Amino acid sequence: MQIVIDTPYVTPLEFARRAGLSERSVRHKIESGMILIKEKTEGKKGSVFINMVHLTREAAEQSDRVSGLKKNEAR
């Protein structure tokens, strides 16, 4: 299996569009730590960018865990 990430970071608005969520919901998930964002330099303002690489890795790890559970249940 090959996973292709079209961009390493997206804005909350773009993530919301892709995920079918409201931007407010995405920002709540960011604030609660459910979605990892690109670190900012302390004392500097800037745009928020969601780390798509991290989310992809997290999804792959979850898939591996679930696949492992299903294999163990089949035994």
Secondary structure, 3 states (H helix, E strand, C coil): CCCCCCCCEECHHHHHHHHCCCHHHHHHHHHCCCCCECCCCCCCCCCCCEEHHHHHHHHHHHHHHHHHHHHHHHC
